[in-house]
Amino acid sequence: MNLYVGNLAPDTTRADLRKVFQPHGEVSSVSLPSLGMNAGLGTGPSRGFGFVVMPDKTQARAALAALHLRELQGRPMTVQMAREARLRRPRR
């Protein structure tokens, strides 16, 4: 299950998120989109949100319930089930 994690501090790392989510179950991947010229390389400050993938839905739901609005680096995290990405129509 893919979880959206929002309201993150700019200096939050993938390791920080993994450390917070792992006590609730297996974490298969963590991604943090970043700002800047090298955004594709994962350098620069975080955009303030990320995604955590947990293969077990029961564990993911437990993590969501336990971590939604929990503080990480002084900010309450928003944890929700991630929505499917929508394809955008090209602008004319």
GURO-262236 format. One record per atom (N, C-alpha, C, CB): residue in one letter; x, y, z; atom name. Coordinates in Angstrom, 2 decimals. Glycine has a CB too. Layout:
! residues N
a_X_Y_Z_CA
...
! end
This chain:
! residues 92
m_0.85_-1.17_0.00_N
m_0.00_0.00_0.00_CA
m_0.90_1.24_0.00_C
m_-0.97_0.00_1.22_CB
n_0.53_2.20_-0.82_N
n_1.30_3.42_-0.96_CA
n_0.70_4.49_-0.06_C
n_1.34_3.88_-2.45_CB
l_1.50_5.05_0.83_N
l_1.05_6.09_1.75_CA
l_1.67_7.42_1.39_C
l_1.39_5.72_3.19_CB
y_0.84_8.46_1.41_N
y_1.30_9.83_1.21_CA
y_1.63_10.39_2.59_C
y_0.22_10.71_0.47_CB
v_2.77_11.06_2.71_N
v_3.18_11.69_3.97_CA
v_3.46_13.16_3.67_C
v_4.44_10.97_4.61_CB
g_2.69_14.05_4.28_N
g_2.83_15.47_4.01_CA
g_3.23_16.27_5.23_C
g_1.54_16.01_3.46_CB
n_3.45_17.56_5.02_N
n_3.86_18.52_6.04_CA
n_5.23_18.16_6.64_C
n_2.80_18.59_7.15_CB
l_6.14_17.75_5.78_N
l_7.48_17.38_6.23_CA
l_8.41_18.59_6.19_C
l_8.05_16.24_5.36_CB
a_9.35_18.61_7.11_N
a_10.38_19.66_7.12_CA
a_11.26_19.50_5.89_C
a_11.23_19.59_8.44_CB
p_11.81_20.59_5.35_N
p_12.64_20.51_4.16_CA
p_13.87_19.61_4.31_C
p_13.09_21.88_3.78_CB
d_14.37_19.45_5.53_N
d_15.57_18.62_5.72_CA
d_15.26_17.18_6.11_C
d_16.44_19.24_6.77_CB
t_13.98_16.77_6.01_N
t_13.63_15.38_6.28_CA
t_14.25_14.48_5.23_C
t_12.09_15.20_6.32_CB
t_14.80_13.35_5.64_N
t_15.44_12.41_4.71_CA
t_14.61_11.13_4.59_C
t_16.87_12.07_5.18_CB
r_14.94_10.35_3.58_N
r_14.29_9.04_3.42_CA
r_14.56_8.17_4.64_C
r_14.78_8.33_2.14_CB
a_15.75_8.26_5.18_N
a_16.10_7.47_6.38_CA
a_15.23_7.88_7.57_C
a_17.59_7.65_6.72_CB
d_14.94_9.18_7.71_N
d_14.07_9.65_8.79_CA
d_12.69_9.00_8.69_C
d_13.94_11.18_8.77_CB
l_12.12_9.02_7.48_N
l_10.80_8.44_7.30_CA
l_10.80_6.94_7.53_C
l_10.28_8.75_5.90_CB
r_11.82_6.25_6.99_N
r_11.91_4.80_7.18_CA
r_11.97_4.47_8.67_C
r_13.16_4.24_6.45_CB
k_12.74_5.23_9.42_N
k_12.90_4.99_10.85_CA
k_11.57_5.14_11.61_C
k_13.94_5.94_11.43_CB
v_10.74_6.09_11.18_N
v_9.45_6.33_11.83_CA
v_8.44_5.23_11.47_C
v_8.91_7.71_11.44_CB
f_8.46_4.77_10.22_N
f_7.46_3.80_9.75_CA
f_7.82_2.35_10.07_C
f_7.28_3.95_8.28_CB
q_9.09_1.99_10.13_N
q_9.49_0.60_10.32_CA
q_8.95_-0.07_11.57_C
q_10.95_0.52_10.34_CB
p_8.79_0.61_12.70_N
p_8.22_-0.08_13.86_CA
p_6.79_-0.61_13.62_C
p_8.21_0.85_15.04_CB
h_6.14_-0.13_12.56_N
h_4.76_-0.54_12.28_CA
h_4.68_-1.63_11.23_C
h_3.95_0.66_11.84_CB
g_5.80_-2.00_10.62_N
g_5.80_-3.06_9.62_CA
g_6.89_-2.85_8.59_C
g_4.46_-3.13_8.94_CB
e_6.88_-3.76_7.61_N
e_7.90_-3.73_6.55_CA
e_7.70_-2.52_5.64_C
e_7.86_-5.03_5.73_CB
v_8.78_-1.81_5.38_N
v_8.77_-0.67_4.46_CA
v_9.57_-1.10_3.23_C
v_9.37_0.64_5.13_CB
s_8.90_-1.16_2.08_N
s_9.63_-1.59_0.88_CA
s_10.31_-0.44_0.16_C
s_8.68_-2.30_-0.07_CB
s_9.75_0.78_0.25_N
s_10.44_1.92_-0.35_CA
s_9.93_3.23_0.24_C
s_10.25_1.92_-1.87_CB
v_10.80_4.24_0.15_N
v_10.49_5.60_0.60_CA
v_10.99_6.54_-0.48_C
v_11.15_5.92_2.00_CB
s_10.16_7.50_-0.87_N
s_10.60_8.50_-1.85_CA
s_10.22_9.89_-1.36_C
s_9.99_8.22_-3.25_CB
l_11.12_10.83_-1.63_N
l_10.93_12.23_-1.26_CA
l_11.25_13.10_-2.47_C
l_11.82_12.63_-0.03_CB
p_10.25_13.60_-3.17_N
p_10.55_14.52_-4.27_CA
p_11.28_15.75_-3.73_C
p_9.24_14.95_-5.01_CB
s_12.23_16.25_-4.48_N
s_13.01_17.39_-4.00_CA
s_12.94_18.56_-4.98_C
s_14.47_16.99_-3.78_CB
l_13.32_19.71_-4.48_N
l_13.31_20.94_-5.26_CA
l_14.66_21.15_-5.92_C
l_12.96_22.14_-4.37_CB
g_14.71_22.08_-6.81_N
g_16.00_22.50_-7.35_CA
g_16.31_21.93_-8.70_C
g_17.06_22.14_-6.42_CB
m_17.46_22.38_-9.22_N
m_17.90_22.00_-10.54_CA
m_18.11_20.49_-10.65_C
m_19.17_22.73_-10.90_CB
n_18.58_19.87_-9.59_N
n_18.87_18.44_-9.62_CA
n_17.77_17.62_-8.98_C
n_20.18_18.17_-8.93_CB
a_16.52_18.05_-9.12_N
a_15.40_17.36_-8.48_CA
a_15.33_15.90_-8.89_C
a_14.08_18.06_-8.82_CB
g_15.63_15.60_-10.12_N
g_15.61_14.21_-10.58_CA
g_16.64_13.34_-9.90_C
g_15.81_14.16_-12.06_CB
l_17.69_13.96_-9.35_N
l_18.75_13.21_-8.69_CA
l_18.51_13.09_-7.20_C
l_20.08_13.86_-8.95_CB
g_17.43_13.69_-6.69_N
g_17.14_13.61_-5.27_CA
g_18.01_14.52_-4.42_C
g_17.29_12.21_-4.81_CB
t_18.59_15.54_-5.02_N
t_19.39_16.48_-4.25_CA
t_18.57_17.73_-4.00_C
t_20.71_16.82_-4.98_CB
g_18.94_18.49_-3.04_N
g_18.21_19.71_-2.71_CA
g_17.19_19.42_-1.63_C
g_17.51_20.28_-3.96_CB
p_16.53_20.47_-1.15_N
p_15.57_20.29_-0.06_CA
p_14.32_19.53_-0.53_C
p_15.18_21.65_0.52_CB
s_13.68_18.88_0.40_N
s_12.45_18.14_0.13_CA
s_11.34_19.12_-0.25_C
s_12.03_17.31_1.36_CB
r_10.38_18.66_-1.02_N
r_9.23_19.49_-1.40_CA
r_8.18_19.51_-0.29_C
r_8.61_18.97_-2.70_CB
g_8.44_18.83_0.82_N
g_7.51_18.86_1.95_CA
g_6.56_17.68_2.01_C
g_6.72_20.11_1.90_CB
f_6.75_16.73_1.09_N
f_5.92_15.52_1.12_CA
f_6.73_14.35_0.59_C
f_4.62_15.71_0.30_CB
g_6.20_13.16_0.82_N
g_6.87_11.96_0.34_CA
g_5.90_10.80_0.28_C
g_8.06_11.61_1.23_CB
f_6.42_9.64_-0.09_N
f_5.61_8.43_-0.21_CA
f_6.35_7.28_0.46_C
f_5.30_8.10_-1.69_CB
v_5.59_6.48_1.21_N
v_6.12_5.30_1.86_CA
v_5.31_4.12_1.35_C
v_6.06_5.41_3.44_CB
v_5.98_3.09_0.85_N
v_5.30_1.90_0.37_CA
v_5.49_0.78_1.38_C
v_5.82_1.48_-1.03_CB
m_4.36_0.24_1.83_N
m_4.36_-0.88_2.77_CA
m_3.55_-2.00_2.10_C
m_3.75_-0.48_4.18_CB
p_4.16_-3.18_1.87_N
p_3.48_-4.24_1.12_CA
p_2.28_-4.85_1.86_C
p_4.46_-5.32_0.79_CB
d_2.28_-4.85_3.17_N
d_1.19_-5.43_3.94_CA
d_0.16_-4.35_4.27_C
d_1.72_-6.10_5.25_CB
k_-1.07_-4.52_3.76_N
k_-2.11_-3.49_3.95_CA
k_-2.49_-3.31_5.41_C
k_-3.35_-3.85_3.15_CB
t_-2.49_-4.38_6.17_N
t_-2.83_-4.27_7.60_CA
t_-1.79_-3.44_8.33_C
t_-2.95_-5.66_8.24_CB
q_-0.51_-3.69_8.04_N
q_0.56_-2.91_8.66_CA
q_0.51_-1.46_8.21_C
q_1.93_-3.53_8.33_CB
a_0.20_-1.23_6.94_N
a_0.13_0.13_6.42_CA
a_-1.00_0.90_7.09_C
a_-0.08_0.12_4.89_CB
r_-2.14_0.26_7.26_N
r_-3.26_0.93_7.94_CA
r_-2.93_1.23_9.39_C
r_-4.53_0.07_7.86_CB
a_-2.22_0.30_10.05_N
a_-1.80_0.53_11.44_CA
a_-0.83_1.70_11.52_C
a_-1.15_-0.75_12.03_CB
a_0.09_1.80_10.56_N
a_1.05_2.92_10.53_CA
a_0.30_4.23_10.30_C
a_2.11_2.70_9.43_CB
l_-0.66_4.22_9.39_N
l_-1.45_5.42_9.12_CA
l_-2.15_5.89_10.39_C
l_-2.48_5.14_8.00_CB
a_-2.80_4.97_11.09_N
a_-3.53_5.32_12.32_CA
a_-2.59_5.83_13.40_C
a_-4.31_4.12_12.84_CB
a_-1.42_5.23_13.51_N
a_-0.49_5.60_14.58_CA
a_0.29_6.89_14.28_C
a_0.49_4.48_14.81_CB
l_0.54_7.16_13.01_N
l_1.45_8.25_12.67_CA
l_0.78_9.52_12.16_C
l_2.41_7.78_11.66_CB
h_-0.49_9.46_11.78_N
h_-1.16_10.66_11.30_CA
h_-1.17_11.72_12.41_C
h_-2.62_10.33_10.83_CB
l_-0.65_12.88_12.10_N
l_-0.52_14.04_13.00_CA
l_0.56_13.86_14.09_C
l_-1.84_14.32_13.66_CB
r_1.37_12.81_14.00_N
r_2.50_12.67_14.90_CA
r_3.61_13.62_14.46_C
r_3.02_11.19_14.94_CB
e_4.29_14.22_15.42_N
e_5.34_15.18_15.08_CA
e_6.61_14.48_14.61_C
e_5.65_16.07_16.27_CB
l_7.18_15.04_13.56_N
l_8.49_14.65_13.07_CA
l_9.23_15.94_12.80_C
l_8.39_13.73_11.77_CB
q_10.33_16.14_13.48_N
q_11.13_17.35_13.36_CA
q_10.29_18.60_13.62_C
q_11.77_17.43_11.96_CB
g_9.43_18.51_14.63_N
g_8.64_19.66_15.06_CA
g_7.41_19.98_14.22_C
g_9.49_20.83_15.08_CB
r_7.06_19.10_13.27_N
r_5.90_19.34_12.42_CA
r_4.98_18.12_12.44_C
r_6.34_19.67_10.97_CB
p_3.67_18.32_12.56_N
p_2.75_17.18_12.54_CA
p_2.61_16.63_11.12_C
p_1.36_17.58_13.10_CB
m_2.94_15.35_10.95_N
m_2.85_14.72_9.64_CA
m_1.40_14.46_9.27_C
m_3.65_13.40_9.62_CB
t_1.10_14.60_8.00_N
t_-0.18_14.18_7.45_CA
t_0.08_12.84_6.78_C
t_-0.79_15.25_6.44_CB
v_-0.60_11.79_7.21_N
v_-0.41_10.47_6.61_CA
v_-1.77_10.02_6.07_C
v_0.15_9.43_7.66_CB
q_-1.79_9.70_4.77_N
q_-3.01_9.28_4.09_CA
q_-2.68_8.20_3.07_C
q_-3.72_10.48_3.41_CB
m_-3.70_7.46_2.64_N
m_-3.50_6.54_1.53_CA
m_-3.27_7.40_0.30_C
m_-4.72_5.55_1.34_CB
a_-2.25_7.06_-0.46_N
a_-1.94_7.84_-1.67_CA
a_-2.98_7.57_-2.75_C
a_-0.52_7.50_-2.18_CB
r_-3.30_8.60_-3.51_N
r_-4.22_8.47_-4.63_CA
r_-3.43_8.11_-5.87_C
r_-5.04_9.77_-4.85_CB
e_-4.10_7.49_-6.82_N
e_-3.48_7.18_-8.09_CA
e_-3.14_8.47_-8.82_C
e_-4.39_6.29_-8.96_CB
a_-2.01_8.49_-9.46_N
a_-1.60_9.67_-10.23_CA
a_-2.53_9.84_-11.43_C
a_-0.11_9.55_-10.70_CB
r_-2.92_11.08_-11.68_N
r_-3.77_11.37_-12.83_CA
r_-2.90_11.89_-13.96_C
r_-4.88_12.39_-12.47_CB
l_-3.24_11.46_-15.15_N
l_-2.55_12.01_-16.32_CA
l_-3.16_13.36_-16.64_C
l_-2.64_11.05_-17.55_CB
r_-2.33_14.34_-16.83_N
r_-2.81_15.68_-17.16_CA
r_-2.82_15.86_-18.66_C
r_-1.95_16.75_-16.49_CB
r_-3.82_16.57_-19.11_N
r_-3.87_16.91_-20.54_CA
r_-2.84_17.98_-20.83_C
r_-5.30_17.39_-20.97_CB
p_-2.19_17.90_-21.94_N
p_-1.20_18.94_-22.27_CA
p_-1.89_20.29_-22.46_C
p_-0.40_18.56_-23.55_CB
r_-1.18_21.34_-22.03_N
r_-1.69_22.70_-22.21_CA
r_-1.52_23.13_-23.65_C
r_-0.97_23.69_-21.26_CB
r_-2.43_23.95_-24.07_N
r_-2.36_24.44_-25.47_CA
r_-1.91_25.86_-25.48_C
r_-3.71_24.32_-26.19_CB
! end
